[in-house]
Amino acid sequence: MGAPPPEERKFVTVIFVDLVGSTQISSQIDPERYREVLTRYYRMVAEELESLRGRAYNFAGDAVVGVFGLQHTHDDDALRAVRAGLQLVERVGRLGQEIGLPVPLRVRVGIHTGPVAIGSEASEQGLLYGATVNMAARLQQAADPGTVLVSETSYLLRCRRSSTDRCARSRRRGSRTRRGRGRSPRSNPARGARRSRS
């Protein structure tokens, strides 16, 4: 039996988007309507990531794992991911209002930059491996509903490409270690970033 093909490694920014309170939502509406909510949510996340040159890489339940820098690398991939996360917080909230759900529709977003291994076999299609994905997931879990939490690595990369002075002020205040949902890395809440689709 031949050896499996070698894995491919990339340095990317991973964005983990999770729909808050999906269990509650599914219990209050009929299955077909819940399916419509998830379908529109998946489509919205994928479109937003693609508009900023990212990619929705994996859909699992009410979570979407997106990647920037997988196929084409940009110097500002971390900044693009932050912009996408902030846009999704707003857009998903509006989607819930448009659909007329009985509860608000919100997401939590975690972003981390680092190396990943890409599944190379057919059974691994759509899978990414490594601590970078796990860290983005942990940040998402630590984020408050309707917010974007960015690892220190992604935050510093974003600051290098941002023209605002918020990064300097945040660095002077210092990043924080999130508590309450298990130990998580030093991180920063993301705030407004100018949008660019080029």
Buried (B, 14 or more C-beta within 10 A) or exposed (E): EEEEEEBEEBEBBBBBBBBBBBEEBBEEBEEEBBEEBBEBBBEBBBEBBBBBBBBBBBBEEBBBBBBBBBEEEBEBBBBBBBBBBBBBBEBBBEBBEEBEBEEBBBBBBBBBBBEBBBBEEEEBEEBBBBEBBEBBBBBBBBBEEBBBBBBBBBBBBBBEBBEEEBBEEBEEEEBEEBEEEEEBBEBBBBBEBEEEEE
